[in-house]
Amino acid sequence: MFPVYLLARFLRFILCMKVAIPEWKGRISPVLDEASKVYLVEIKDHRELQRQENTLLPSNPWARAQAIRQLGAEVLICGAVSRQLEAALRSAGIQVICNICGPVDAVLSAFCEGRLEENVFLMPGCCGRRRRFRGGDRRGRSWS
């Protein structure tokens, strides 16, 4: 039997995927909570099909998450994000890839090629730990 997670990963790139990327001066916006512009990029077969520029108005985390969801985004690639906004995005069904920096085109290419984990795209000060902590609470972590 084919593992479900592998099937989902495979289908993600066969079907058209919509990725939201907040932009500021040609780069990934450093703080999603303050971003005013977001690109919605359609990707199929590891290539960009279409890019649409959208304005983000809501400042409330839940309203902002719904605005991004209404664009049709399935994945959001961003820089820093507050816990409230990240929780709202996840509850809206959007996969969040945070603590990413760099030029929008380079980040998008890396995402399509499966190279987004490279340190060059990691925000300064993140020390490579962005994936481990984003699912749970950081307080009370045992170091043993």
N, C-alpha and C positions, 0 to 999 in steps of 0.2 A: 504494500500500500504506500502511496506517495504521501509524505508528510504535509500536513495542511499549511504550515508556515512557509514551506518551500513553494507550494502551489500559489499561495497568496503573493509571495515575492515575485514569482515568475509572471503571474497575471498582471501585476502592477505595471510592468514595463511593456506588456503586449497591448493592454488597453491604454487609452489616453488618460494621463494623470494631470491634475491641476495643482501647481505649486505656487504658493504665495511667498513673495520675497519683499520685505519692506526696504525701501531705498532712500538714501540720503547722499546727494552729491556723487552719484555713480557707484556708491558702495553699499554694502549691507548696513542698514540703519543701526547705530550702536545700541539704541534702546527702543524696543518695539512699542512700549507704552507711550512713547512720544512721537512715533513715526506718523507722518501725514500722507505719505505716498506708499502704495504697495503695488508691485507688479503681480499679475496673475499670468503664469506661464503654463501653456499646455505642452506636455511632453509625451511623445510616443516613440517607441523603438530607440530610446536613449538619445532622442534629438528634440530640440525645441521646434514646435510647430507654429506657435503664435504667442505673442506677448502683448498684454493689455495693461495700461497704466490706470490705476484707480486711486481715488482720494479716500483717506480714512478720517472721518470726523468724530465719531463717538470717543469720549474720554473715559467713560465707565468701562471697566474690564469686561463685563458680561455683554454690554452692547457692542463693544469693539470685536469681541469674539464672534458674535452673531453676524456682524457686518462682514467679517472675513469669511465666515461660513456661507453667507448668502452669495458671495462671489463664486462659490463652488470649489473653494480650496479644500484639498484633501491633506496636503502637507504644507507646513510653514517652516521656512528656513529663516532664522533671525539671529540677532545679536543677543544682548541681555534682555530678559523678560521678567516681570514681577511674578511672584508665585500666584497671585490672584488671577492675572491674565492667563498664565499658563494653564491653571486649573480650568478656567472658563473655556479655553481653546480645546483642551482635551475632552471636556464634557460635551463640547459641540462636535466631537468626532474628528478633530483635526490632529494629525501627528505633528508634534513640535520637535524641530531640530534646532536647538538653541546654542548660544555662545559661539556663533560663527561670524567671522569677519572677512573682509576682502571685497574686491570689485564684484559687482553683481554678475557680470558675464563669466568671470573666472569661477565663482562659486557655483553658478548654474552648470557650467561645463563639468566641474568636479562632481557635482551631484549626479549628472547624467552618466558619467564614467565610473561612478562608485568610488571616487577618491576624496570624498568630503571629510574623511577621518584624518587626513594629513594634517600635521601640526601647523602648516602654513595658514590654514583656515580657522584655527583655534584662537579665540579672543585672548589677548594678553592677560595673564594672571589666572587663567583657568587650569593650568598645570595638567592638562590631559584628563581631568576627572569629570568632565561634563556629562558623560553618559551614565556613570555610576550613581550619581546623586539625584538626578532629575525625577525619578519615580517616587521618592519617599522623602521623609523628613531628615534633615541633616543633624538635628540636635540629638544628643544621646548616643551618638555612634560609638561603637566599641572598637578600639584599635587593636584588640588582642586577636 
